[in-house]
């Protein structure tokens, strides 16, 4: 659970305290339309974040099954004691393994770029991303 999800009950408590303070002081701090708009934006942000996470998990599963790098290049899924990346063979690594891991690094960086760029272009995804700006 993130800090935003953990603090949602506190937000509602503070809203109640402000409403009570406004009533006792006979002042009006809240407009109903603004309150509904703010609560709707917060709810949509949380829902969009959930769907973004589910989409990311589904994409990871599909890529892992159908488009993993090991289908194209002879790179180990994870370096182990017998791989060319073991400390004793560090300087004698197979060139294709180095190329494979370099391609994987660039691919991950490119995927992160697009994962960050799409919410700036698609309004629905922006609701889940705006908290970072």
Order of alpha helices (4+ residues) and beta strands (2+ residues): alpha-alpha-alpha-alpha
